[in-house]
Amino acid sequence: MSLSEELRDELATIAPGRACCSLAELSALFHTAGAWHLRGRRELGVHLDLSSAAAARRAFALLRELGVRSEIRTYRRRAFEQTMRYQLHVELDPLGKNRLRQAGVVSAAGAPLGRPPKRVVGRSCCRRAYLRGALIGSGSLSGPRRAQIELRTSSIDGARFAAEAAAREGIALAVRERRTHAVAYAKSSETIADLLALTGADELALRLDEHAVVGATRAEANRLANADQANLRRTVRAAQEQLDAIRELAGTELPPRLEEIAGLRLRHPDASLSELAERCNPPITKAAAHHRMAVLRGLAAGQQNGRGGR
């Protein structure tokens, strides 16, 4: 089962707590999954086109709760592996038209609206219900790697309305218009988890949060491992250069402090400068050990240049 299907199934189990929330969820379903068409005698007909049985059951129960009669029909899409689709054909009798007007789906004259009036999402609970209905109607979720969530609408106005409702709850959604539809979307795992939690998909929100934490921990561990490996390579390269310089100076009389550090390096070729500094008598700082090694390398370079000049 895809994440989108899991999301719809989880959200479809949540019943609105108030009549205003039922209207807000119904509004979102029609603005994201509704399709209008002309019937005989120039009458308008409308149906919801949904992709899952859970979404269809939720929409049917919501319509019945509001007293709107509907009929469920199924069909298979010709593309996309002939997946099953569900249509809820709504009877636009006087009560049905009145409910759709209250939900901001149609105007007082009965014409379809591109976006609902602001009153539909005037309360925080109604905004949550609207966003939940939009996700049930046409939401898609991918991830957890490269996570993205989309609320698909038929018009750019509808996408902007969803984004505005989310923004009033502290969730930032971007809006984009495509060739046949528009979307309000987010790609940030944190934003997606917040939207899921807001609409009631707590299980999916928790899973995405856990994946983000594990991913961040793994990335930090890899960064530290890479840093340690790079430091080790630099240490090994520096030690080899020091050994080459000391061997170049074989037989050369050196001051006691340089003789000491050179001997320690020859006896401990894999030791760090800090470890060599601690082995000196008396112990010295790492900076002092680094300075002595630099002097040795300078002497070796001068000796090589002298031979080259001759």
FENCOR-V441327 format. One record per residue. N is the residue number from 1. RES is the residue in three letters. PSI is psi in whole degrees, -180 to 180 (NA if undefined). OMEGA is omega in radians with two decimals (* if undefined). BURIAL is # if it has 24 or more other ideal C-beta (glycine too) atoms within 12 Angstrom, else .. Layout:
n	res	psi	omega	burial
N	RES	PSI	OMEGA	BURIAL
N	RES	PSI	OMEGA	BURIAL
This chain:
n	res	psi	omega	burial
1	MET	134	-3.13	.
2	SER	164	3.08	.
3	LEU	-35	3.11	#
4	SER	-43	3.14	#
5	GLU	-41	3.10	#
6	GLU	-41	-3.14	#
7	LEU	-48	-3.13	#
8	ARG	-41	-3.13	#
9	ASP	-41	-3.13	#
10	GLU	-44	-3.11	#
11	LEU	-30	-3.09	#
12	ALA	-15	3.13	#
13	THR	-7	-3.06	.
14	ILE	121	3.13	#
15	ALA	135	3.10	.
16	PRO	144	-3.10	#
17	GLY	-18	-3.08	.
18	ARG	162	3.10	.
19	ALA	-37	3.13	.
20	CYS	-34	3.12	#
21	CYS	-36	3.09	#
22	SER	-42	3.12	#
23	LEU	-38	3.13	#
24	ALA	-42	3.11	#
25	GLU	-41	3.10	#
26	LEU	-41	3.12	#
27	SER	-47	-3.13	#
28	ALA	-39	3.13	#
29	LEU	-44	-3.12	#
30	PHE	-33	-3.12	#
31	HIS	-15	3.12	#
32	THR	-30	-3.07	#
33	ALA	7	-3.11	#
34	GLY	148	3.09	#
35	ALA	125	-3.13	#
36	TRP	148	-3.14	#
37	HIS	156	3.12	.
38	LEU	135	3.08	.
39	ARG	-171	3.11	.
40	GLY	154	-3.14	.
41	ARG	29	3.08	.
42	ARG	33	3.08	.
43	GLU	145	3.10	.
44	LEU	140	3.00	#
45	GLY	157	-3.14	#
46	VAL	145	3.02	#
47	HIS	157	3.03	#
48	LEU	133	3.12	#
49	ASP	109	-3.00	#
50	LEU	155	-3.00	#
51	SER	-6	-3.11	#
52	SER	153	3.12	#
53	ALA	-36	3.14	.
54	ALA	-43	3.12	#
55	ALA	-40	3.14	#
56	ALA	-42	3.12	#
57	ARG	-41	-3.14	#
58	ARG	-46	-3.13	#
59	ALA	-41	-3.14	#
60	PHE	-44	3.14	#
61	ALA	-38	-3.14	#
62	LEU	-45	3.12	#
63	LEU	-43	3.14	#
64	ARG	-39	3.12	.
65	GLU	-34	-3.14	.
66	LEU	2	3.09	#
67	GLY	17	-3.13	.
68	VAL	125	-3.13	#
69	ARG	140	3.14	.
70	SER	164	-3.13	#
71	GLU	131	-3.14	.
72	ILE	130	3.05	#
73	ARG	154	3.14	.
74	THR	154	3.04	.
75	TYR	164	3.10	.
76	ARG	134	3.11	.
77	ARG	144	3.13	.
78	ARG	-29	3.11	.
79	ALA	-179	3.08	.
80	PHE	51	3.04	.
81	GLU	27	3.07	.
82	GLN	47	3.13	.
83	THR	150	3.14	.
84	MET	136	3.07	.
85	ARG	158	-3.08	#
86	TYR	131	3.11	#
87	GLN	134	3.03	#
88	LEU	106	3.13	#
89	HIS	121	-3.01	#
90	VAL	136	3.10	#
91	GLU	117	-3.09	.
92	LEU	61	3.01	#
93	ASP	178	-3.10	.
94	PRO	-41	3.13	.
95	LEU	-43	3.12	.
96	GLY	-44	3.13	#
97	LYS	-38	-3.13	#
98	ASN	-41	3.13	.
99	ARG	-41	3.13	#
100	LEU	-32	3.07	#
101	ARG	-43	3.11	#
102	GLN	-33	-3.13	#
103	ALA	-2	3.13	#
104	GLY	26	3.11	#
105	VAL	-36	3.10	#
106	VAL	159	3.10	#
107	SER	177	3.10	.
108	ALA	-28	3.12	.
109	ALA	-4	3.12	.
110	GLY	10	3.14	.
111	ALA	141	3.12	.
112	PRO	140	3.13	#
113	LEU	141	3.11	#
114	GLY	-28	3.08	#
115	ARG	151	-3.12	#
116	PRO	162	2.99	#
117	PRO	158	-3.06	.
118	LYS	-25	-3.11	.
119	ARG	-26	-3.11	.
120	VAL	-31	-3.13	#
121	VAL	37	-3.10	#
122	GLY	-29	-3.13	.
123	ARG	157	3.12	.
124	SER	-40	-3.14	.
125	CYS	-35	3.14	#
126	CYS	-35	3.09	#
127	ARG	-41	3.09	#
128	ARG	-43	-3.14	#
129	ALA	-40	3.14	#
130	TYR	-47	-3.13	#
131	LEU	-36	3.08	#
132	ARG	-45	3.11	#
133	GLY	-38	3.12	#
134	ALA	-39	3.11	#
135	LEU	-39	3.09	#
136	ILE	-41	-3.05	#
137	GLY	-43	-3.06	#
138	SER	21	-3.12	#
139	GLY	150	3.03	#
140	SER	143	-3.11	#
141	LEU	128	3.07	#
142	SER	159	-3.13	.
143	GLY	-162	0.09	#
144	PRO	-22	3.04	#
145	ARG	137	-3.09	.
146	ARG	52	-3.08	.
147	ALA	146	3.06	#
148	GLN	141	3.08	#
149	ILE	141	-3.12	#
150	GLU	141	2.96	#
151	LEU	112	-3.03	#
152	ARG	135	3.09	#
153	THR	164	-3.12	#
154	SER	-22	-3.09	#
155	SER	161	3.11	#
156	ILE	-31	3.09	.
157	ASP	-41	3.12	.
158	GLY	-40	3.12	#
159	ALA	-41	3.12	#
160	ARG	-37	3.12	#
161	PHE	-45	3.12	#
162	ALA	-42	3.13	#
163	ALA	-39	3.12	#
164	GLU	-41	3.12	#
165	ALA	-42	3.11	#
166	ALA	-39	-3.12	#
167	ALA	-36	3.12	#
168	ARG	-15	3.05	.
169	GLU	11	3.07	#
170	GLY	19	-3.12	.
171	ILE	123	-3.07	#
172	ALA	117	3.06	.
173	LEU	137	3.03	#
174	ALA	161	-3.11	#
175	VAL	138	3.11	#
176	ARG	139	3.09	.
177	GLU	131	3.12	.
178	ARG	-177	-3.01	.
179	ARG	-41	-3.06	.
180	THR	-6	-3.10	.
181	HIS	-177	3.08	#
182	ALA	161	-3.14	#
183	VAL	147	2.85	#
184	ALA	129	-2.96	#
185	TYR	167	3.05	#
186	ALA	147	3.12	#
187	LYS	-13	3.12	.
188	SER	128	3.14	.
189	SER	-37	-3.14	#
190	GLU	-44	3.13	.
191	THR	-42	-3.14	#
192	ILE	-45	3.13	#
193	ALA	-38	3.11	#
194	ASP	-42	3.14	#
195	LEU	-42	3.12	#
196	LEU	-44	3.13	#
197	ALA	-39	-3.14	#
198	LEU	-40	-3.08	#
199	THR	-6	3.06	#
200	GLY	2	3.13	#
201	ALA	66	-3.02	#
202	ASP	-38	-3.10	.
203	GLU	-46	3.12	.
204	LEU	-38	3.12	#
205	ALA	-42	3.14	#
206	LEU	-41	3.13	.
207	ARG	-43	3.13	#
208	LEU	-39	3.10	#
209	ASP	-44	3.14	#
210	GLU	-42	3.14	.
211	HIS	-39	3.13	#
212	ALA	-40	3.13	#
213	VAL	-45	3.12	.
214	VAL	-42	3.13	.
215	GLY	-43	3.13	.
216	ALA	-40	3.13	.
217	THR	-43	3.13	.
218	ARG	-41	-3.14	.
219	ALA	-41	3.13	.
220	GLU	-40	3.11	.
221	ALA	-41	3.11	.
222	ASN	-40	3.14	.
223	ARG	-44	-3.14	.
224	LEU	-39	3.13	.
225	ALA	-42	3.12	.
226	ASN	-39	3.12	.
227	ALA	-43	3.12	.
228	ASP	-41	-3.14	.
229	GLN	-40	3.12	.
230	ALA	-41	3.10	.
231	ASN	-40	3.13	.
232	LEU	-41	3.11	.
233	ARG	-42	3.12	.
234	ARG	-40	3.14	.
235	THR	-44	-3.14	.
236	VAL	-42	3.14	.
237	ARG	-42	3.13	.
238	ALA	-41	3.13	#
239	ALA	-39	3.12	#
240	GLN	-40	3.10	.
241	GLU	-38	3.10	.
242	GLN	-43	3.11	#
243	LEU	-42	3.13	#
244	ASP	-39	3.14	#
245	ALA	-42	-3.13	#
246	ILE	-41	3.12	#
247	ARG	-33	3.08	.
248	GLU	-30	-3.10	#
249	LEU	10	-3.14	#
250	ALA	131	-3.13	.
251	GLY	-7	3.12	.
252	THR	134	3.11	.
253	GLU	124	-3.07	.
254	LEU	155	3.02	.
255	PRO	152	-3.07	.
256	PRO	-40	-3.09	.
257	ARG	-34	3.10	.
258	LEU	-37	3.10	#
259	GLU	-39	-3.12	.
260	GLU	-50	-3.08	#
261	ILE	-33	3.10	#
262	ALA	-43	3.12	#
263	GLY	-40	3.12	#
264	LEU	-40	3.13	#
265	ARG	-39	3.13	#
266	LEU	-37	-3.12	.
267	ARG	-24	-3.09	.
268	HIS	73	-3.04	.
269	PRO	-23	-3.10	.
270	ASP	-2	-3.08	.
271	ALA	152	3.06	#
272	SER	167	3.12	#
273	LEU	-35	3.12	#
274	SER	-41	3.14	.
275	GLU	-39	3.10	.
276	LEU	-39	3.14	#
277	ALA	-39	-3.14	#
278	GLU	-26	-3.11	.
279	ARG	-13	3.12	.
280	CYS	157	-3.12	#
281	ASN	104	-0.02	.
282	PRO	165	3.13	.
283	PRO	148	3.13	.
284	ILE	175	3.12	#
285	THR	164	3.08	.
286	LYS	-39	3.13	.
287	ALA	-39	3.13	.
288	ALA	-40	3.11	.
289	ALA	-41	3.11	#
290	HIS	-40	3.13	.
291	HIS	-43	-3.13	.
292	ARG	-40	3.10	#
293	MET	-37	3.11	#
294	ALA	-39	3.10	.
295	VAL	-44	3.12	#
296	LEU	-43	-3.14	#
297	ARG	-36	3.09	#
298	GLY	-41	3.11	.
299	LEU	-41	-3.13	#
300	ALA	-41	3.12	#
301	ALA	-40	3.11	.
302	GLY	-37	3.14	.
303	GLN	-40	3.12	#
304	GLN	-41	3.12	.
305	ASN	-36	3.12	.
306	GLY	-40	3.12	.
307	ARG	-38	-3.13	.
308	GLY	-36	-3.12	.
309	GLY	-34	3.12	.
310	ARG	NA	*	.
